[in-house]
Amino acid sequence: MRSRFVLLFALLGLLAAACGGGDPSARGDIGDVVFLREPIIFVEGNLVAVDLDGDGKESITIDSRNSSDFDGEVADYQYSRGLDVVGVGETFTDDYAVGEHVVTLRITDDDGLTDHQAIVVRVLVPYEQSSETSPEIELFGPGFISHMSPTTNQRWFNVAGNVADPEGILELTWSLNGSSDQPLSLGPDDRRLVHDGDFNIDIPRAALTFGTNTIEITAVNRRGDRTTALVRVENDPAVSPEFPIEVDWSEQALDGLVEIIDGGWVIDADAGEAVIGPEYSGYDRLLSIGDTDWSDFDVTTTVTVEHVNEIISPHSSARGFGFLLRWNGHNDSVSPGSQPQAGFYPDRGRNLTPFGSFVFYTFQPQGDALVLRDHRDQAADSNPIEVTLGVEYNLRAQAQTITEGSIYLAKMWPVGTPEPTEWSVEAIAGDGSDFEPDKGSLVLVSHETETRWGAVNVRAVRDDERFTDAEIEAMRDAQS
């Protein structure tokens, strides 16, 4: 147990005070009582590594630079493994074999006082099953290595996948960088977790450290068999990309600038398309692109609908595809307390409103249409357009900021035909309040449909495309 004060000095000081001695200018004095405090260890860095190359070892750095001494400075750092001193200095890097290791750090201050701490470092294999009957874990998207976008796509970093076991799953948990385990919900839940065994981790981006992060997912079946799957996330400081931007699926992976929010998106590199096929289609399959710092932008892509699903979820009445414009991330406004969060309405300022506008082509019994709505379904416009399965269409949308609120626009037309001169749908959303986001990223939405998406081009809105005050007033009058 640490002793924060040197009591001998205190007793001597009291005796000296009784005799009338002492120097009140001495460091840490209270009268003639001198207090000396031990240094305090503070260790940073990811102490969990993943042996992705299979060589049986990984390099780990222990960073002790923020250790401190209240009444002086740290003079010495010493690292030991067992009885052997293996390193000195503010940081210490060493190779560790697969498994768990203990490093003892001892620091000494300029008064000769010390503090020590046992530090546990772990090297894990990316996928490990305790037996042949252990659960199977599938990770959607990039799998064991994921490179976070240099942008900030949303408030969360999502890790989605599926776990399966014929005997059933007893427990599913996750942890970040060796922290305590947290429980995960298993699908289906009628919303984001579509299929049996689906899971999705909402990780606050603020919880991820810069550099390497390790996410550990553990599934235990009813026999007690265990499987562990790891995701290594490389997190660089956020930098908003400059327009124009082209996402070419023949070159773009499902990480970096692009991140999976929901669903097992795959890339057909030969066709240059991002795809949600029959195995993974369902409620709100979302793929985010770009940065929550995006404000006024124009997006164009192509989309082909291969199949429209039967309605299974009670929340999936409108099947279709489209964009979420100015996306910031789910909140807890729908199905409170659910994991993952499923909210898309304003939550009175507790979080940024999830999105600004929803551009959606919907297949409906009463008639198919291209629909434009805001996050409160208050600003709405629709245009009947017929989409034929297997035919490729251009889909274009735009977001513009105005004095009070925002203007959202969209149009759609078959590939190989001239682009319409007019927008198919247009609406003014919001009134400039905090509930109306003026920034956000772009999301591709495939809702209860199987879709193929072509290259995505995003650029800034040009000055000659902006609406005049008179045009805005006429739009308001028509909308009211």
GUBALUM-546163 format. One record per residue (C-alpha): residue in one letter; x, y, z. Coordinates in steps of 0.5 Angstrom, whole numbers, padded with zeros to 4 digits, always signed. Example, Ala and Ser with C-alpha at 12.3 -4.5 7.8 and 13.67 -1.06 7.14 Angstrom:
A+0025-0009+0016/S+0027-0002+0014/
% end
This chain:
M+0000+0000+0000/R+0003+0007-0002/S+0005+0012+0004/R+0003+0019+0001/F+0007+0022+0007/V+0014+0021+0010/L+0011+0021+0018/L+0018+0021+0020/F+0019+0028+0018/A+0012+0030+0021/L+0014+0028+0028/L+0021+0031+0027/G+0018+0038+0025/L+0013+0038+0031/L+0019+0037+0036/A+0023+0042+0032/A+0017+0047+0033/A+0016+0045+0040/C+0023+0048+0041/G+0022+0054+0037/G+0026+0052+0031/G+0025+0051+0023/D+0025+0055+0017/P+0018+0056+0014/S+0020+0058+0007/A+0022+0050+0006/R+0018+0046+0001/G+0012+0043+0003/D+0012+0046+0010/I+0006+0047+0015/G+0010+0051+0020/D+0016+0046+0021/V+0012+0040+0018/V+0015+0038+0012/F+0011+0033+0007/L+0014+0029+0002/R+0010+0026-0003/E+0011+0019-0007/P+0011+0020-0015/I+0005+0017-0018/I+0005+0012-0024/F+0001+0014-0030/V+0001+0009-0036/E-0002+0010-0043/G-0002+0006-0050/N-0006+0000-0052/L-0003-0006-0048/V-0007-0011-0052/A-0004-0013-0059/V-0006-0018-0065/D-0002-0023-0068/L-0004-0022-0075/D+0002-0024-0079/G+0002-0031-0075/D+0009-0030-0073/G+0007-0031-0065/K+0010-0025-0063/E+0008-0017-0063/S+0011-0011-0061/I+0008-0007-0055/T+0010+0000-0052/I+0009+0002-0045/D+0008+0010-0045/S+0010+0013-0038/R+0011+0020-0040/N+0005+0023-0036/S+0007+0020-0029/S+0008+0025-0024/D+0011+0028-0018/F+0007+0033-0014/D+0013+0036-0010/G+0019+0035-0015/E+0020+0031-0022/V+0021+0023-0024/A+0028+0022-0024/D+0028+0015-0026/Y+0024+0009-0030/Q+0025+0002-0029/Y+0022-0004-0032/S+0022-0011-0030/R+0020-0018-0032/G+0021-0023-0027/L+0027-0021-0023/D+0030-0018-0029/V+0031-0011-0031/V+0029-0010-0038/G+0029-0003-0040/V+0029+0004-0037/G+0026+0011-0040/E+0020+0014-0040/T+0017+0009-0046/F+0019+0002-0046/T+0018-0002-0053/D+0019-0010-0053/D+0017-0016-0056/Y+0012-0021-0053/A+0010-0028-0055/V+0002-0029-0056/G-0001-0030-0049/E-0001-0025-0042/H+0005-0022-0039/V+0007-0018-0033/V+0012-0012-0033/T+0013-0008-0027/L+0014-0001-0027/R+0018+0002-0022/I+0019+0010-0022/T+0023+0014-0017/D+0023+0022-0016/D+0028+0027-0014/D+0027+0025-0007/G+0029+0018-0007/L+0021+0016-0006/T+0018+0011-0011/D+0012+0008-0014/H+0011+0001-0017/Q+0006-0002-0021/A+0004-0009-0025/I+0002-0008-0032/V-0001-0013-0036/V+0000-0014-0043/R-0003-0019-0048/V-0002-0021-0055/L-0008-0025-0058/V-0009-0028-0064/P-0014-0025-0069/Y-0019-0031-0068/E-0019-0037-0063/Q-0024-0042-0061/S-0023-0046-0055/S-0026-0053-0058/E-0029-0055-0065/T-0036-0054-0062/S-0034-0047-0061/P-0039-0041-0064/E-0037-0038-0071/I-0036-0031-0071/E-0037-0027-0078/L-0035-0020-0078/F-0038-0015-0083/G-0033-0011-0088/P-0026-0011-0087/G-0026-0016-0082/F-0020-0017-0077/I-0016-0010-0079/S-0020-0004-0080/H-0018+0003-0082/M-0022+0009-0079/S-0023+0014-0083/P-0019+0020-0083/T-0025+0024-0083/T-0031+0023-0078/N-0037+0019-0081/Q-0041+0019-0075/R-0041+0020-0067/W-0040+0012-0067/F-0035+0007-0070/N-0039+0001-0071/V-0037-0006-0071/A-0042-0011-0074/G-0042-0018-0075/N-0046-0025-0074/V-0045-0030-0069/A-0048-0037-0070/D-0048-0044-0066/P-0053-0050-0066/E-0054-0050-0059/G-0055-0043-0058/I-0051-0037-0055/L-0050-0036-0048/E-0046-0030-0047/L-0044-0025-0052/T-0039-0019-0050/W-0034-0014-0053/S-0028-0010-0050/L-0024-0004-0052/N-0016-0004-0051/G-0017-0009-0045/S-0022-0006-0041/S-0028-0009-0038/D-0033-0013-0042/Q-0039-0010-0044/P-0045-0014-0046/L-0048-0015-0053/S-0055-0016-0056/L-0057-0021-0061/G-0061-0021-0067/P-0067-0021-0069/D-0069-0014-0066/D-0074-0012-0072/R-0069-0006-0073/R-0062-0006-0074/L-0060-0013-0072/V-0064-0016-0078/H-0062-0024-0077/D-0061-0029-0072/G-0054-0028-0069/D-0053-0021-0071/F-0049-0016-0067/N-0047-0009-0068/I-0042-0005-0063/D-0043+0003-0062/I-0037+0005-0060/P-0036+0012-0058/R-0031+0015-0063/A-0028+0019-0057/A-0027+0013-0053/L-0022+0011-0059/T-0014+0013-0058/F-0010+0015-0063/G-0006+0010-0066/T-0008+0002-0065/N-0014+0000-0062/T-0016-0007-0061/I-0023-0009-0060/E-0024-0016-0057/I-0031-0020-0058/T-0032-0026-0054/A-0038-0031-0055/V-0040-0037-0051/N-0044-0042-0052/R-0049-0046-0048/R-0043-0052-0047/G-0039-0047-0045/D-0034-0047-0051/R-0031-0040-0053/T-0029-0036-0059/T-0026-0030-0059/A-0025-0025-0065/L-0021-0019-0065/V-0021-0012-0069/R-0015-0008-0070/V-0017-0001-0071/E-0012+0004-0074/N-0015+0011-0072/D-0011+0017-0074/P-0013+0025-0073/A-0019+0027-0076/V-0018+0031-0083/S-0024+0033-0087/P-0023+0031-0094/E-0023+0037-0099/F-0028+0036-0105/P-0029+0034-0110/I-0029+0027-0108/E-0030+0020-0112/V-0031+0014-0109/D-0029+0008-0114/W-0031+0001-0111/S-0026-0002-0116/E-0021+0001-0111/Q-0024+0003-0105/A-0025-0002-0099/L-0030-0002-0094/D-0026+0002-0089/G-0023+0009-0089/L-0027+0014-0092/V-0032+0009-0092/E-0035+0005-0086/I-0041+0000-0085/I-0046+0002-0080/D-0051-0004-0081/G-0051-0010-0086/G-0046-0014-0089/W-0044-0010-0095/V-0039-0013-0100/I-0035-0010-0106/D-0036-0013-0113/A-0029-0010-0115/D-0030-0012-0122/A-0037-0009-0123/G-0034-0003-0119/E-0040-0003-0114/A-0042-0004-0107/V-0047-0009-0106/I-0052-0011-0101/G-0054-0018-0103/P-0060-0023-0101/E-0056-0026-0095/Y-0055-0019-0092/S-0061-0015-0094/G-0066-0012-0089/Y-0068-0006-0085/D-0064+0000-0086/R-0057-0003-0089/L-0053+0003-0088/L-0046+0005-0091/S-0043+0012-0089/I-0038+0016-0093/G-0035+0023-0091/D-0035+0027-0086/T-0040+0030-0080/D-0036+0037-0082/W-0039+0037-0089/S-0045+0042-0090/D-0047+0044-0097/F-0045+0039-0102/D-0048+0035-0108/V-0048+0028-0109/T-0049+0023-0115/T-0049+0016-0116/T-0052+0010-0119/V-0056+0005-0116/T-0059-0002-0119/V-0065-0006-0115/E-0064-0013-0116/H-0070-0015-0111/V-0075-0012-0106/N-0076-0016-0100/E-0082-0019-0097/I-0084-0014-0091/I-0082-0018-0084/S-0080-0012-0079/P-0086-0008-0077/H-0082-0002-0078/S-0081-0004-0085/S-0087-0002-0088/A-0084+0003-0094/R-0078-0001-0098/G-0073+0002-0102/F-0067+0006-0103/G-0064+0013-0102/F-0059+0017-0098/L-0059+0020-0091/L-0056+0027-0092/R-0052+0030-0086/W-0052+0024-0082/N-0049+0025-0075/G-0051+0018-0072/H-0056+0014-0069/N-0059+0016-0062/D-0063+0014-0056/S-0070+0017-0059/V-0073+0010-0061/S-0073+0004-0057/P-0070+0007-0051/G-0064+0003-0048/S-0063-0001-0054/Q-0056-0004-0056/P-0055-0002-0061/Q-0058+0005-0061/A-0064+0006-0066/G-0066+0013-0066/F-0067+0018-0072/Y-0071+0023-0069/P-0069+0030-0065/D-0067+0028-0057/R-0068+0035-0055/G-0061+0037-0056/R-0058+0031-0052/N-0054+0029-0058/L-0053+0032-0065/T-0060+0030-0069/P-0058+0024-0073/F-0060+0027-0080/G-0062+0033-0084/S-0066+0030-0090/F-0068+0023-0092/V-0068+0022-0100/F-0072+0015-0101/Y-0075+0012-0107/T-0080+0008-0104/F-0084+0002-0107/Q-0091+0002-0104/P-0098-0001-0106/Q-0101+0006-0107/G-0095+0008-0112/D-0088+0008-0112/A-0085+0015-0111/L-0078+0019-0110/V-0079+0022-0103/L-0076+0027-0099/R-0077+0028-0092/D-0073+0031-0086/H-0072+0028-0079/R-0079+0030-0077/D-0083+0028-0083/Q-0085+0035-0083/A-0082+0038-0089/A-0084+0033-0095/D-0084+0032-0102/S-0085+0026-0107/N-0086+0025-0114/P-0088+0019-0118/I-0083+0015-0121/E-0083+0008-0124/V-0076+0004-0122/T-0075-0003-0126/L-0072-0008-0123/G-0065-0010-0126/V-0064-0003-0129/E-0059+0002-0127/Y-0061+0009-0125/N-0057+0016-0123/L-0059+0018-0116/R-0057+0025-0115/A-0058+0030-0109/Q-0056+0036-0106/A-0056+0040-0099/Q-0056+0048-0098/T-0056+0052-0092/I-0060+0058-0092/T-0062+0063-0087/E-0067+0059-0083/G-0066+0052-0084/S-0064+0048-0090/I-0066+0046-0097/Y-0066+0039-0100/L-0066+0037-0107/A-0066+0030-0111/K-0067+0027-0118/M-0067+0020-0121/W-0067+0018-0128/P-0065+0012-0132/V-0057+0011-0134/G-0056+0013-0141/T-0062+0018-0141/P-0061+0026-0141/E-0061+0029-0134/P-0067+0032-0132/T-0066+0040-0132/E-0071+0040-0126/W-0070+0037-0119/S-0076+0031-0118/V-0077+0033-0111/E-0075+0039-0107/A-0076+0042-0100/I-0074+0047-0094/A-0073+0043-0088/G-0072+0046-0081/D-0072+0053-0078/G-0065+0054-0076/S-0066+0051-0069/D-0061+0046-0066/F-0066+0041-0068/E-0064+0042-0075/P-0057+0039-0077/D-0053+0044-0082/K-0047+0039-0082/G-0046+0031-0083/S-0044+0026-0087/L-0047+0022-0093/V-0050+0015-0092/L-0053+0010-0097/V-0059+0007-0095/S-0062+0000-0098/H-0068-0002-0094/E-0071-0008-0095/T-0068-0009-0102/E-0062-0012-0105/T-0058-0006-0109/R-0052-0005-0113/W-0049+0002-0112/G-0044+0005-0117/A-0038+0010-0116/V-0040+0016-0111/N-0038+0023-0113/V-0039+0029-0108/R-0037+0036-0109/A-0039+0043-0106/V-0045+0046-0108/R-0043+0052-0113/D-0045+0059-0112/D-0050+0059-0119/E-0054+0053-0116/R-0056+0057-0110/F-0063+0059-0109/T-0065+0067-0109/D-0069+0070-0103/A-0075+0070-0108/E-0074+0063-0110/I-0074+0061-0103/E-0080+0065-0101/A-0084+0062-0107/M-0081+0055-0104/R-0084+0056-0097/D-0091+0059-0100/A-0091+0052-0104/Q-0089+0048-0098/S-0094+0051-0093/
% end
